[in-house]
């Protein structure tokens, strides 16, 4: 779900965006990217995830994701940061934590693309 959000932002500017078929550790992901001759690896790590029944608990959904962008050839980190999203209180049950990520993801990646 997080990967789909990131891909959604990247495909608007890049020609080839590939999502791992299953969760991978950092080194495995970097080795795969290198074997496929990719230029960059975007490696997200979910740090915090709260999917609450906001409509009756009055507690908002929250998500915090660490994003690392790596130059695959050199292995150096191009950009790293934490993005966060939080729902409003009047969601009527529609928001999920992944729904809170498009804007923070776009903001994080915009300086690079």
N, C-alpha and C positions, 0 to 999 in steps of 0.2 A: 504494500500500500504506500509506504514511504517512497519506495523506489519508483512507483508509477508517477507520483507527484514530481519527483526530480526529473524523470524522463520527460514528463509533460512540459517542463520548462526548457529542457535542453533541445528537444526536437524542433523547436521554433527556429533555432539558429544553426544547429549542427546536422550533418548529413547521416551520421552513423552513431546511434545510441543503443547500447546493448545492456540489458539487465541480467544479472546472474539468475540462474534457474533456482538456486537455493542459497541460503545464507553462507557466506564464506569468511574465513578469517582474513585479515589484512594482507598477509604475505601470499596467500593463495589467490586472492583477487588481483594483486599486483602482478604475480607471475602469469596469470591468465591474460591480463591486459597486455603484458609484454609479448607473450606468444602470439597474440593476434595483431601485434604492431599498432595498438591504440596509442594515441597521443597522451590522453589523460585518463585518470581513474578518479571517479567521484565516489568516496567511501563514506556512507552515512552510518552513524551508530546511535540508536535510540537510547537516550539517557533517562528519560522520564515519560511516562504514558499514563494518563488518567482519563478513562472513559466513564463519565458519571451520568447518572440519571438527572441531568441538570434541571429539567422541567419540574421535578418535584423536590429535589434536594437543595436547589439554589446554589449548588457547587458546580463551577464551570469545568469543562473538559480542558485538559492541559497536555501539551506535548513539548518535549525538548530534545533536539537532535544535534549531535556533533557532526559537522560536515568537514571532510578533508578532501582537497583536490590535489592530486599528485601528478607531476610530470613523469610519465611512465619511463621514458628513456633514461633520465637521470635519477629517478627515484626520489627527487626532492619535492617537498610540500610547497605547492604554489599558493594555496590559501587554506586556512583552517578557521573554523568558527562554530559558534553554537547558535542555532535558530530556535525560536520558541513561538508557540501559538497558544492562544487561550480563547475559549468561546465566551460569548456573552451569556447573560442569564436567561434571556428570552429566546431559547433555541427551539422550543416545541419538539424536542427529541430528535432533531435532524442532524445535528453536528456530531461528528466522530473526530477523534484526535487527528487523523490524517487529513480531514477537511480543513484543518487550521494551518496547514503547511504551505499552500501555494504562494501566498504573498511573501512570507519570510524567505522561502526558497528563491523566488524571483529576485528579491532584494539581494540576497547573498550572492547569487550567480551573476547579477547584472553588471557588476564591475569587471567581470572577467570576459563576458561575451560581447 
